[in-house]
């Protein structure tokens, strides 16, 4: 039996302290979180968002990843969210086939 793990979106909310220390939260990931939740709701996509302390992409933040084993998105901003939602929709369609 090969059960697929449920699709989810992982978002980094790590805040690195110190001068010159770029981080996802410092680059706005927490602000994007509420916008993302609203857009998922508007699109009627039931995909949980998992907050993580680090995805190892601090210098490219905000960072998000479709899990399990999916695409990374870096330097995410408001205009990138629609692309992420489209990818999630594609993944959900693929899983239901």
LINUR-V766085 format. One record per backbone hydrogen bond with DSSP energy under -1.0 kcal/mol. CO is the residue of the C=O (numbers start at 0). NH is the residue of the N-H. Records with the same first field share a line. If there is no record, write none. Layout:
# LINUR-V766085
CO->NH ; NH
This chain:
# LINUR-V766085
7->66
8->49
9->64
10->51
13->24
17->20
19->21
22->26
23->28
24->27
27->31
28->32
31->35
32->36
33->37
34->38
35->39
36->40
37->41
38->42
39->44
40->43
44->46
47->8
49->10
51->12
56->59
57->60
59->74
61->75
62->11
63->72
64->9
65->69
66->7
70->65
72->63
76->79 ; 80
79->83
80->84
81->85
82->86
83->87
84->88
85->89
86->90
87->91
88->92
89->93
90->94
91->95
